[in-house]
Amino acid sequence: MSQIAQEMTASLRNSRTQLDMVNQQLAYLDRQEKLAELTKKELESYPTDKLWRSCGKSFILQEKAKYVNDLSHDENVLLEQRKTLKIKQNYLETSVEKTIENLKAMMKN
């Protein structure tokens, strides 16, 4: 019985670690989404049709519409990543809860 409890405890520890990682990734995606959204709003307010876009240590002249489209695409990619991470977060939260319940039930017996 103690072997099963040790395995469940190890599983719980692993799930909590993974859950922390997923939460950090979601926080990072939040920041990236906000940055893309604010950048897009800022760019749309500019009266010019061409903008300088950073590319490593240099800058390239680019159509504003192309830059805004790239930002919109990036936002869509971030949304897809968010959906995937939310599913994983839900699974890990459920795993942690069920493991804790099972450990408590085992200790009562």
SULVENRA-V869394 format. One record per residue. N is the residue number from 1. SS is DSSP state (H for helix, E for strand, - for the rest). PHI is phi in whole degrees, -180 to 180 (999 if undefined). NEAR is the number of other C-alpha atoms within 12 Angstrom. Layout:
n-><N:N>
ss-><SS:SS>
phi-><PHI:PHI>
near-><NEAR:NEAR>
This chain:
n-><1:2:3:4:5:6:7:8:9:10:11:12:13:14:15:16:17:18:19:20:21:22:23:24:25:26:27:28:29:30:31:32:33:34:35:36:37:38:39:40:41:42:43:44:45:46:47:48:49:50:51:52:53:54:55:56:57:58:59:60:61:62:63:64:65:66:67:68:69:70:71:72:73:74:75:76:77:78:79:80:81:82:83:84:85:86:87:88:89:90:91:92:93:94:95:96:97:98:99:100:101:102:103:104:105:106:107:108:109>
ss-><-:H:H:H:H:H:H:H:H:H:H:H:H:H:H:H:H:H:H:H:H:H:H:H:H:H:H:H:H:H:H:H:H:H:H:H:H:H:H:H:H:H:H:H:-:-:-:-:-:E:E:E:E:E:E:-:-:E:E:E:E:E:E:H:H:H:H:H:H:H:H:H:H:H:H:H:H:H:H:H:H:H:H:H:H:H:H:H:H:H:H:H:H:H:H:H:H:H:H:H:H:H:H:H:H:H:H:H:->
phi-><999:-69:-63:-65:-63:-65:-65:-66:-65:-64:-64:-62:-61:-63:-64:-65:-63:-64:-64:-61:-64:-64:-63:-66:-65:-65:-64:-64:-62:-58:-63:-65:-63:-63:-63:-64:-64:-66:-64:-63:-62:-62:-65:-67:-82:-75:-78:-86:-96:-123:-134:-91:-115:-71:-142:71:-97:-123:-129:-125:-83:-141:-63:-61:-61:-65:-63:-64:-63:-62:-66:-64:-63:-60:-63:-65:-62:-63:-64:-65:-64:-62:-59:-62:-68:-64:-63:-64:-61:-61:-61:-67:-62:-64:-62:-63:-61:-66:-65:-63:-60:-66:-65:-63:-63:-68:-71:-70:-80>
near-><11:11:10:15:19:15:16:25:24:18:23:26:20:19:27:24:18:23:27:20:18:27:23:18:23:26:19:18:27:20:17:23:26:20:19:27:24:18:24:25:17:17:26:22:13:17:11:14:17:18:21:18:21:12:10:7:7:9:11:15:16:19:19:26:19:20:27:28:20:21:28:23:18:23:26:19:18:27:21:17:23:26:18:18:28:22:18:23:26:19:19:27:25:18:24:27:21:19:27:23:17:21:24:15:12:18:13:8:8>
